[in-house]
């Protein structure tokens, strides 16, 4: 399949292999444009994009990502004493830095005296690389003038990783020479701005939690919508963010790969473009931790306050208010409260605001269980059940309609994505209905679109 640049515009001919290429490509493209109604001038410029260059770019991005996933821990040691100056955990792997420092220093001393350690003779810099095994991990070591860099890895390092390490050491010691000199002379060490430099140098932010930009400029939004891969990525990210506060690139990559069988390198290139344009944005880890701690604390308080609560989230303020109200109720007044809550739930249900409907029903159920009103418990449970089915039906209708519109627009990736969402909802309906012929039809439709792609 060839892509051409026509006076600055991209045109994909859509032909996977062509016996006329490349000799008659310009003539073929010109004729096809004429059939589409374009007026072609004699000075039109048409040339093919270098597909090899695109593949080289994809391979480079892929290798960067593989290298980041490979890193578990980064340690900066004083070259002379072997003391750890800075340790930066990239993953949750527990590393005993002091024990590791002693292990490394012993091996380095042994190497210098007996040349027993494996050295890489193809080093970019004068000093060699050292490669060691520590427990189940691989380690890549390299000395600078002041420091020793240790990369703790899952697998052996790539040539690209070694190049990054070499450049990192040169730039790091140049940039932080003053801080390193102060440490050599006085023993006082400052790591100011060093972690940020490590993150930037080794692309660590690719494994950070991600979110989407708050606002996307119209011109960028138009570009994204015209690119099926980038459009599918942003839609999938939005869908993930509707239930979570962040997502990971690796998870996004896996999800999109399951939707449609496209080369992972092509998908990652699309993600990388969105990162470069700051449409996908890395989150500060402190923000993520704060959000997680807040959620865990809120969930814990909620569980203590009332265990029979359903999966529908009721805010802590609502629960506290309900608990205070129940303290002054008896069975008769509790029934009046339940009646009022059911009325509010039905009003919300008529306007299709099912989140409010379910919240009010669940508050009614909490009161009914508190006062052991068995008839009310049964009636409200049935109402919750029916409201949930209606909400799911609306969700299903939206997914099917969006999928059909995407299919009509030849936006096959999003068509498959929304059809799969619809399929998941229908399979959930099996709990209620036993079977649904639409499931088989949807599966056939997804397979058909994949064949067409």
C-alpha positions in Angstrom: 0.0 0.0 0.0 1.5 3.3 -1.0 0.9 6.8 0.4 1.6 9.8 -1.7 2.2 13.5 -1.1 0.2 15.6 -3.6 1.1 19.3 -3.4 1.5 18.9 0.4 -1.7 16.7 0.8 -1.6 13.0 1.8 -3.4 10.5 -0.4 -3.4 6.8 0.3 -4.0 4.7 -2.9 -5.4 1.8 -0.8 -3.7 -0.9 -3.0 -1.7 -3.4 -1.0 0.4 -4.6 -4.0 0.3 -3.3 -7.5 2.0 -4.6 -10.7 2.2 -1.1 -12.1 4.1 0.4 -9.2 6.2 2.4 -9.1 6.5 3.3 -12.8 2.9 4.3 -13.4 2.0 5.5 -9.9 1.8 9.2 -10.8 -0.4 8.5 -13.9 -2.7 6.1 -11.8 -3.1 8.6 -8.9 -3.8 11.4 -11.4 -6.5 9.4 -13.2 -8.1 8.4 -9.9 -8.2 12.0 -8.7 -9.8 13.1 -12.0 -12.5 10.4 -11.5 -13.2 11.8 -8.1 -13.9 15.2 -9.7 -10.6 17.0 -9.1 -9.2 19.4 -11.7 -5.6 18.4 -12.3 -3.1 21.1 -13.4 0.0 20.2 -15.5 2.4 21.2 -12.7 0.9 18.9 -10.0 3.7 17.4 -7.9 3.2 13.8 -6.7 5.8 11.7 -4.9 5.6 8.6 -2.7 6.3 8.7 1.0 9.4 6.6 2.0 7.7 3.7 3.7 11.1 2.5 5.0 11.6 5.8 6.8 8.2 5.4 8.5 9.1 1.9 9.5 12.5 3.1 10.9 10.6 5.7 13.0 8.2 3.0 14.3 11.0 0.7 15.2 12.8 3.5 17.0 9.7 4.4 19.1 9.1 0.7 19.8 12.6 0.2 21.0 12.3 3.3 23.3 9.2 1.8 24.8 10.7 -1.7 25.3 13.7 -0.1 27.0 11.5 1.8 29.4 9.5 -1.3 30.3 12.7 -3.1 30.9 13.9 -0.7 33.6 13.1 -1.6 37.2 15.4 0.6 39.2 18.1 3.3 38.6 20.9 3.9 41.1 23.6 6.6 41.1 26.7 5.7 43.2 29.8 7.5 44.1 32.5 6.0 41.9 35.2 6.0 44.6 33.4 4.9 47.7 30.6 2.9 46.2 28.0 4.8 48.4 24.5 5.2 46.8 23.8 8.9 46.2 20.5 8.6 44.6 18.1 5.7 43.9 15.1 6.0 41.7 12.5 3.1 41.6 10.8 2.9 38.2 8.7 -0.1 39.3 7.4 -1.5 42.6 10.3 -4.0 42.7 11.8 -4.0 46.2 15.6 -3.4 46.0 17.9 -3.4 49.1 20.1 -0.6 47.8 22.8 -0.8 50.6 23.2 -4.6 50.1 23.3 -4.1 46.4 25.9 -1.4 46.7 28.2 -3.7 48.6 27.7 -6.5 46.1 28.5 -4.1 43.2 31.6 -2.6 44.9 33.0 -6.1 45.7 32.6 -7.1 42.0 34.1 -3.9 40.7 37.1 -4.4 43.1 37.5 -8.0 41.9 37.2 -6.9 38.3 39.9 -4.3 38.6 42.3 -6.7 40.2 41.6 -9.9 38.2 39.7 -8.7 35.1 37.1 -11.3 36.0 34.0 -9.1 35.2 32.4 -9.1 31.8 33.4 -5.9 29.9 31.8 -4.6 26.7 34.5 -3.7 24.3 32.2 -1.8 22.0 31.5 0.9 24.5 30.7 4.4 23.2 32.9 6.0 25.9 36.3 5.1 27.1 35.1 3.2 30.2 33.5 -0.2 29.6 30.1 -1.4 30.5 29.8 -4.0 33.2 26.9 -6.5 33.1 26.0 -8.5 36.2 23.3 -10.9 37.4 21.7 -10.0 40.8 19.0 -12.4 42.0 16.6 -12.6 39.0 17.6 -9.2 37.6 20.1 -8.1 35.0 22.3 -5.1 35.8 24.1 -2.7 33.5 26.8 -0.6 35.1 28.9 2.2 33.7 31.4 4.6 35.3 31.8 8.3 34.7 34.4 10.6 36.2 32.4 11.1 39.4 29.6 8.6 39.5 28.7 5.0 38.7 25.3 4.4 37.0 23.5 1.2 37.7 20.4 0.1 35.7 18.5 -2.8 37.2 16.6 -4.5 34.4 14.3 -7.4 33.7 16.2 -8.5 30.6 19.6 -7.9 29.1 20.1 -4.3 27.9 19.7 -3.4 24.2 22.3 -1.5 22.2 19.9 1.5 22.3 19.9 1.4 26.1 23.7 1.4 26.2 23.8 4.4 24.0 21.3 6.2 26.2 23.4 5.3 29.3 26.6 6.7 27.7 25.0 10.0 26.7 23.3 10.2 30.1 26.6 10.0 31.9 28.3 12.6 29.8 25.4 15.1 30.0 24.7 14.4 33.7 28.3 15.0 34.9 28.5 18.2 32.8 25.1 19.5 34.0 25.6 18.7 37.7 29.4 19.1 37.9 29.2 21.8 40.6 27.0 19.6 42.9 29.2 16.6 42.4 32.4 18.6 43.1 30.9 19.9 46.3 30.2 16.3 47.3 33.7 15.3 46.5 35.2 18.1 48.7 32.7 18.2 51.6 30.5 15.1 51.5 27.4 17.3 51.2 25.2 16.0 48.4 22.2 17.7 46.8 20.1 15.8 44.3 18.2 18.9 43.2 16.8 18.5 39.6 18.5 15.1 39.2 15.4 13.0 39.3 13.7 15.1 36.6 16.8 14.7 34.4 16.7 10.9 34.9 13.0 10.8 33.9 13.7 12.9 30.8 16.8 11.1 29.7 15.4 7.6 29.9 11.8 8.5 28.8 10.5 7.2 32.2 7.3 9.3 31.8 6.1 6.7 29.2 5.2 4.4 32.1 3.6 7.1 34.2 -0.1 7.2 34.7 -1.6 9.3 31.8 -4.6 11.5 31.3 -6.0 13.6 28.4 -5.4 17.3 27.9 -8.3 19.4 29.4 -8.8 21.2 26.1 -7.7 20.2 22.5 -7.2 23.0 20.0 -9.6 22.8 17.0 -6.9 22.3 14.4 -5.4 19.4 16.4 -8.8 17.9 17.0 -9.5 18.0 13.2 -6.1 16.2 12.6 -7.0 13.5 15.2 -10.5 12.9 13.8 -9.0 12.4 10.3 -6.6 9.8 11.6 -8.4 6.6 12.5 -5.7 5.3 14.8 -5.4 8.6 16.8 -9.1 9.0 16.9 -9.6 5.4 18.3 -6.8 6.0 20.9 -8.4 9.2 22.2 -11.9 7.6 22.3 -10.6 4.6 24.2 -8.7 6.9 26.6 -11.9 9.0 27.2 -13.9 5.8 27.9 -11.2 4.6 30.4 -11.2 8.0 32.1 -14.9 7.9 32.6 -14.4 5.3 35.3 -10.8 5.9 36.4 -8.7 9.0 37.0 -5.8 7.8 34.8 -4.7 5.1 32.3 -1.4 3.5 31.2 0.0 3.5 27.7 0.7 -0.3 27.9 -2.9 -1.0 28.9 -4.2 1.3 26.1 -2.0 -0.5 23.6 -3.3 -3.9 24.7 -7.0 -2.8 24.6 -6.7 -1.3 21.1 -4.8 -4.4 19.9 -7.8 -6.5 21.1 -10.3 -4.3 19.3 -8.6 -4.6 15.9 -5.6 -6.6 14.6 -3.2 -3.7 13.9 0.5 -3.9 14.4 1.3 -2.7 17.9 4.1 -0.5 16.5 1.6 1.4 14.4 -0.7 1.9 17.5 2.3 3.0 19.6 3.4 5.5 16.9 -0.1 7.0 17.1 0.1 7.2 20.9 3.6 8.8 20.6 2.2 11.5 18.3 -0.5 12.3 20.8 2.1 12.5 23.6 4.3 14.8 21.4 1.3 17.1 20.8 0.5 17.0 24.5 -3.0 15.5 23.9 -2.0 12.6 26.1 -0.3 14.0 29.2 1.7 12.2 32.0 0.3 12.8 35.5 2.4 13.8 38.5 2.8 10.6 40.6 2.0 12.7 43.8 -1.5 13.5 42.3 -2.2 9.8 41.5 -1.1 8.7 45.0 -3.2 11.4 46.6 -6.3 10.4 44.5 -5.8 6.7 45.4 -5.4 7.4 49.1 -8.5 9.6 49.1 -10.5 6.9 47.3 -9.3 4.1 49.6 -10.0 6.1 52.7 -13.5 7.0 51.5 -14.3 3.4 50.6 -13.1 2.3 54.0 -15.3 4.7 55.8 -18.2 3.8 53.6 -17.7 0.0 54.3 -17.6 0.7 58.1 -20.7 2.9 58.1 -22.9 0.5 56.2 -22.1 -2.9 54.7 -25.2 -3.7 52.7 -24.6 -0.9 50.3 -24.7 -1.9 46.6 -22.1 -1.1 44.0 -23.8 2.2 43.3 -21.6 5.0 44.9 -23.4 7.2 47.4 -21.3 10.1 48.6 -20.0 10.2 52.2 -22.1 13.4 52.9 -25.3 11.6 51.8 -24.5 8.6 53.9 -23.7 10.7 57.0 -26.9 12.7 56.5 -28.9 9.4 56.2 -27.3 7.9 59.2 -28.2 11.0 61.3 -31.7 10.9 60.0 -32.2 7.2 60.8 -31.1 7.8 64.5 -34.4 9.7 65.2 -36.7 7.4 63.1 -39.0 4.7 64.2 -40.6 2.1 61.8 -43.6 4.3 60.9 -41.5 7.4 60.1 -38.9 5.2 58.3 -41.7 4.0 55.9 -42.5 7.6 55.1 -38.9 8.4 54.4 -38.7 5.3 52.1 -41.9 6.3 50.3 -40.4 9.8 49.7 -37.1 8.4 48.4 -38.9 6.0 46.0 -40.9 8.9 44.7 -37.7 10.9 44.0 -36.1 7.9 42.3 -39.1 7.4 40.0 -39.1 11.1 39.1 -35.4 10.8 38.1 -36.1 7.6 36.2 -38.7 9.4 34.0 -36.1 11.9 32.9 -33.6 9.0 32.3 -31.1 10.2 35.0 -30.4 6.7 36.2 -27.5 7.6 38.4 -29.8 9.6 40.6 -32.5 6.9 40.3 -30.2 4.2 41.6 -28.8 6.4 44.4 -32.3 7.2 45.7 -33.4 3.6 45.5 -30.3 2.5 47.4 -30.8 5.0 50.1 -34.4 3.7 50.5 -32.9 0.1 50.6 -30.5 1.2 53.4 -33.4 2.5 55.5 -35.5 -0.6 54.9 -32.6 -2.9 55.9 -31.9 -0.8 59.0 -35.4 -1.2 60.3 -35.8 -4.8 58.9 -38.8 -3.9 56.7 -38.9 -7.2 54.6 -41.7 -6.2 52.2 -40.0 -2.9 51.4 -36.6 -4.6 51.0 -38.1 -7.0 48.4 -40.0 -4.2 46.6 -37.0 -1.8 46.4 -34.6 -4.6 45.3 -36.9 -5.3 42.4 -37.1 -1.6 41.5 -33.2 -1.4 41.5 -33.1 -4.4 39.3 -35.5 -2.9 36.7 -33.8 0.5 36.8 -30.4 -1.2 36.2 -31.9 -3.0 33.1 -33.3 0.3 31.7 -29.9 2.0 32.2 -28.1 -0.8 30.5 -30.6 -0.7 27.6 -29.9 3.0 27.1 -26.1 2.3 27.2 -26.6 -0.6 24.7 -28.7 1.6 22.3 -26.0 4.3 22.4 -23.2 1.8 21.7 -25.0 0.2 18.8 -26.0 3.6 17.2 -22.4 5.0 17.6 -21.0 1.8 16.1 -23.3 1.8 13.1 -22.5 5.5 12.4 -18.8 4.8 12.6 -19.2 1.8 10.3 -21.1 4.0 7.7 -18.3 6.6 7.9 -15.7 3.8 7.3 -14.3 4.5 10.8 -13.8 0.7 11.3 -11.7 0.9 14.5 -14.3 2.8 16.4 -17.1 0.7 14.8 -15.5 -2.4 16.2 -14.8 -0.7 19.6 -18.5 0.3 20.1 -19.8 -3.0 18.8 -17.6 -4.8 21.3 -19.0 -2.5 24.1 -22.5 -3.5 22.9 -21.5 -7.1 22.9 -20.3 -6.9 26.5 -23.6 -5.3 27.6 -25.6 -8.0 25.7 -23.6 -10.8 27.3 -24.4 -9.2 30.7 -28.1 -9.3 29.8 -27.8 -13.1 29.6 -28.2 -13.0 33.4 -31.7 -11.7 32.8 -32.9 -13.2 29.5 -31.0 -16.5 29.1 -30.0 -15.8 25.4 -30.0 -13.1 22.8 -29.8 -13.6 19.1 -28.2 -10.2 18.7 -24.9 -11.5 20.2 -24.3 -13.9 17.3 -25.2 -11.1 14.8 -22.8 -8.6 16.4 -19.9 -11.2 16.4 -20.4 -11.8 12.7 -20.5 -8.1 12.0 -17.2 -7.5 13.9 -15.5 -10.4 11.9 -16.9 -9.0 8.7 -15.4 -5.5 9.4 -12.1 -7.0 10.4 -12.0 -8.9 7.0 -12.7 -5.7 5.2 -9.9 -3.9 6.9 
